[in-house]
C-alpha cells in the first residue's frame, strides 16, 4: 500500500486534535474523579454524584445544541470561521484553567459546563475546516489521522498530569494544587497545539449569500432547517448519527464516573483509560485505510454493533478486569466510528456551507451526549443501579443502527 503523507495544512489540522484531545482526556479520567472527591466531601451519594455529572453534561450539550447551528451559519461568512474558532478556543481554554480554582462541587460543575461549551463549539468550526484542508478522496484518512494522533498525542500531557496527581504527596503538594497544575498544563498544551492551525488555515469555502446582518443569518438557518428534510440522505444520516454517536460520547464521558460509582480502584481506572488511547491510535488509522477498500457505511455499521455489545457488557461490570476489557474494546472502535462519521458527513454536504451543516452536525456529535447522559442520570436515580443505567445506553445504539442502514442505502443511490 502506498505510504500516506499529510500536507502542511493537514498536519496543522491534525495537531489541533492532539491539543483538544488532552482536554477530553481529562473529562474522561481525572475530572470525574476529582468531582467525586468534591461531592463526597459535601455528603453526596454515589448515585446522585453520577446523576449530577450526567446532568452537567446534558446542560452543556443543550447550550451547544441551541448555539451551534447559529454559530455554524455565521462561520460560513467570509473570514468568519477563524474568528469564531478563536473565540470558542478562548472560552474552552480559560474554562479548563479555571477548573483548578473552583471552591466547591457546584462551582466546579458550573465552570466545567462553560469549558465544555467552549470545547464543543470550537469543534464545530474545526470539523467544518475538513473539506477545505483536504480533498474528498483523502477525507477518510485525514479524519482518521486526526483522531488517531489525537489519542496518542493527548497521552503526553495526560501522563504528566497523572504523575503530578498520583505523586502529589511525594512532591510535597496538596491534591487540590496537583489538580490545579494538571488543569493549567492541559490548557497550555491545548493552546500550543493550536498555533500551527491558526498560522496555516485560510477560509477558502464560504457562502456569498450568507449576508452580514444577524437577521439574515437566522433567515438562512431557517431555510436550511426547512430544506434539509428535502435532502433526505443528509437528514436521515443526521438522525442516525444523533442516536449512535450520542451513545459513543456518553460512554467516553461517563466511563470514569461509572467506574468510580461502582467502587473500582481509581488508579486502575486511569491506567485502563490510558490504555484505551494507545489501543485507539493504530485502530483509528486502520479504519481509515480499510475505508479505501470497503464501504465507509459498512465500517460504521460494524462499529455501532460493537458499541451495542460494549453497553450490554457494562451491565455485568463489577470488577477491575472487566473495566480493562471494556477499555480495550472501546479503544478498538472509538476512533473508527468518530473519524468515519465525520468524513462520511463531509462528503455528502456542500463545502461552501460546511460551517452551517457542521453546526447542525455538532448538535448530534461532539457536544452531544445529551440523550445518553440523561438516560444514565435518570435511570441511575430511579433504579439506584449504575450498571443498569449504563447498560440502558444500548437502546440508542440499536435505534441508531436501524436508522443508519436506511441513510446508507439512500447515500449509495
N, C-alpha and C positions, 0 to 999 in steps of 0.2 A: 504494500500500500504506500502511495506517495506521502512523504512527510508533509504535515500541515504546518505552515508558518503564518503567524499572525502579522498583520501590518502594524505600523506605528500607532495608528488610530485605534485599531482593535486591541492592541496591548494596553493602551491607556484606559480603554473601556473596561477591560478585564481587571486592571489594577483597582478600579473603584470597587469592584465586587470583593476584592481582598480587603479593602478598607471597611466597607459597611458590614461585611460578614463578621467582623470582630465584635460589633455591637449585638448582632443577632445571636452570636455565640454566648455572650453574657446573658441575654434574655433566656436562653435555653439552659443555662447552667448556674452561674453564681448569683444572679439577681433573684430568682425564686427562692434560693436557699437563704439569702440574706433577708428577704422579705419574711420568710418563715420565722427567722430568729426574732425579727421585729414584732411579728404577730404573736408569737409565743410569749414574748415579754409583756404583751398587752393582754394576755389571757384568752386569746382567740383559739378555738378548737381547730383540729386538722381539717375537718370537713368545711368549716367556714373559711379557713385560710385558703383552701383550694377554690372555693366559690368566689371569694373576693378577688383572687388573682384572675379568675376567669372573667369576672365582671369588668375588671380593669382593661383586659384585652378587648372585650366586646365594645366598651366605650370608645377606646382608641379607634377601633375599626369603624364604628358608626360615624365618627368625625371625618375620617378619611373617605368613607363612602359618600358622604354629602359633598365634601370639598374636592375630591379627586376629579370628577368629570368637569367641574368648572375650571379648575387649575389646568387640567389637560387641554381643554379648549383654548384657554389663554395662551398656553405654550405653543400652539400652532401659529401664533402670530410671528412675524419675522423677528428674529433675535431674542425672543422671549423665553425660549426653553432653558437657556443657560442661566438667565436671571432668576427664574423660579426655582431652578435646581439649586442655586447658591443660597437662596432664602431658606428653603427646606433643609438644606445641609446645615445651616447655622442653627436652626431650631433643634435638629436632631443631636448635633454635637454638643451644644450648650446644655441640653437636657441630660445627655449622658454624663457630662462632667458634674452637673448639679446634683445628681442622684446621691453622691457621696456626702452632701451637706444636709440631707433630709433628717429631720429631728424625731420622726415617728413613723408608724406604719402607714397612716393616712396621707401624710405629706409625701412620703416615698411613692405611693401609688399615683398621686396627682402629677408629680414630676415625671414618673415613668410614662404616664399617658401622653404627656407633652412630647417627651423624647421619641416615643413610638410613632406618634403622628408625624413628626419631622422625618424620621427614618422612612416611613411608608410613603409619604408624599414625595420624598426625594427619589424613590424608586419608580414613581410614575414617569418622571422625566428621563431617568436613566434607562428604563426599558424602552421608552419611546425613541431613544437615540439609536437603537439597534438597526433599524432599516437604513439609517444614514451612515453608519460607520462601516457597513459591510454590504455584501451582495446577497441576493436571495439564495444562491447556491451554497454560500458559506454560513448562512444563519444558524443552522443546527449545530455546527461545530463551534462557531464562535460563542454562541449562547452556552453550550456545554462547557467550553473552556472557562467562561466567566464563573459559572457555579463551581467547577472543579477546583480552580485556583483560589476561589473564594473560600472553599472548605479548608484546603491545606494552608493557605496563607493566613487565615484567621487564627490558626493554631499558634503562630509565633507570639502575638501579644497575649493570647489566652494562657499559654504555658507560663509566661512571665507573671500574669495576674494570679494564676493558680498558685505559683510558688510563693508569691507575696502573701496571699490569703492563708494558705495552709501552714506557712512557716512564720506567721506573724509573731508568735511567742519568741522564737529564736532570734528574730530580727529586733526584738525589743519594742514592738509597736502594738497598739490595740487593734482588735479585729475591725472596728469602725474605720480606723486610719488606713488599714490594709485595703479595705473596700474602696475608700476614697482614692487611694493610689491606683487601684485597678480601673476605676471609672475614668480617671484622668488619663491614664495610659491608653485606654481604648479610644478615648476622644481624640487624642493626639495622633494615634495611628490612623484613624478614620480620615482625618484632615490630610495627613501626609500622602496617603494613597490616592487621594482625590486630585492632588495638584496636577499630575500629568494629563488627566482628562480635561481639566479646566484650561490647560495650555493648548491642547490639540483640537478639541471639539469645536466645530463650527456648524451652525444650523443651516443645512442645505435644502431641507424639505419644509415648506410652510404653505399655508393656505392664503392665497391672495384675497379671498373673500372673508377672512377672519375678522376684519374690521378693527377699529381702535377703541370703540366705546364698550363699556362693560355690558350695556343693554344688548348690544349686538352679539356679545359672547353668549348671553343667556338665550337669545333667539336661535343662534346657531346650534347650541346644545339641545334646545327643544326640538329643532328639526332632526337632529341626529337621533334622539330618542324615538321620534315619530317614524323615522325611516328605517331604523335598524331592524325592526321586525320584518320589514320587507326583504332585508338581506338575511334570509332565513339561515344560511350556513353560518354566518357570524353570530347571530342571535342564539341559536341552539348550542353552538360551541361555548359561548359565554355562560349560558345556563348550566351546561355540564361542568365547566370549569369552576363555577361558583360552588358546586357541591364537592367535587373531589379534591380541589386544592384547599378548600376550607378545612377538610379533614387532615390534609398533609400538614398545614401550618398549625393546626390545633395540637397535633402530636409533637411537632417541633417545640412549640412554646410551652406546652404543659408537661413535657416529659420529666423534667427535674422536679417540678411541683408535685407531680403524681408520685414519683419515687419517694420523695420526702414525706408525703402524706401517708404512704403505706409503711413507713418506718424503715426504709432501706438506708444503708450506710452512705453518708454524704460524700466521702472521698471516693467510694466505689462508683457512685452516680456520675461524678465529674469525670473520672477516668473513662468510664464507659462511653460518655458522650464525646469525649476527646477521640476515642476510637472511631466513633461514627464519622468524624471529619476525615480521618485518614482512609477509611473504607470508601467514603463518598468520592474522594478525589479521583481514583482510577476508574470507578464505575460511571461517573459523570462523563468523562472523556470517552469511555467505551460506548455509552449510549449515543453520543454524538457521532461516533464512527459507524455504529450499527444503522443510524438513520440514513447513511449513504447507500446501504444495501437493502434495508427493509423499510416498510411504510412507517412514517412517524406516528401515524394514528395507531398502528398495531402495537408499537412500543409503549405508547401512552396507556393503552388498554391493559397491557401486561403489568405495568406499574400500579394501576388502580386496583387490579385484582390482588396484587401483592400487599398493598396497603390495607385492603379489607381483611386479609389474613392477619396482619400485624395488629389491627384494632381488636379482632376477636381473641387473639392470643393474650392481649393485655388483660382480659377479664380474669385470667388464671394466674396473674403475676403476684407472687408472694415472696420470691427470693431474689438474691443478687444475680445469680447466674441467668435467670430468666430475663432480667433487665439488660444484661450484656447481650443476650441473644437478640432481643428487640433492637438494641443499639446497632448491631451489625446489619440486621435486616433493613432497618431504616436507611443506613448508610448506602446500601446497595442500590436502593430505588429512589432515594431522595433527589439526587442531582438529576437523574434521568427525567423524572416527571416534571420537575421545575423548568429545566432548560428546554426540553422538547415542547412543553406547553407554550413557553414564551416565543420560541421560533415558529411554532405552528400558527400562532395567532398573527405574528408579524407578517407571515406570508399571505394571509387572506384579507389584509386590510390595506387601504391606500396609504402610501408612505407620507404624503403631504398632510394627512390627518392622523399621523401616528400619536401625537400628544393627546388629541381628543379621544381616540379609540383606546389608548393605553390608560387614560384616565378612567374610562369605564371598566377596562380590564382589571384595574387595580382594586375596584370595588370587590371583585371576586378573588383577587390574588394576594399580593404580598401584604397588604394591610388588612386582609380579611380572613380572620379566623373567627368571625362573629358567631356563626351558627354553631360551630363545633365547641367553642369555649362556653357559649351559652348552654348548650346541651350538657356539657360536663358540669358546669356550675349548678344548674337546676337539678339534674339527676343526683348529683352528689349530696345536695341538701335534702332532697326528698327521700332517697334511699339510705343515706348515711354510708354508702359504699363507694369508695373511689374506683374500685375495679369495674363495677357495673357502669359507672359514669363514663369512664374512658372507653369501655367496650361498646357503648352506645354509638360511638362515632362511626362504627361500621355501616350504620344505616345510610349515612350521607355518601359514603363511598359507593354503595350499591346503587343509589339513585344516580350518582354522577356517572357511573359506568354505563347505565342504561341510556342516559341522555347523550353521552358522548358517542355511543355507537350510532345513534341517529345523525349526529352532527358530522361524523367522519364519513358516513355514507353520502351526505349532501356535498361535502367538500371533494369527494372523489369523482363527482359527476362532471 
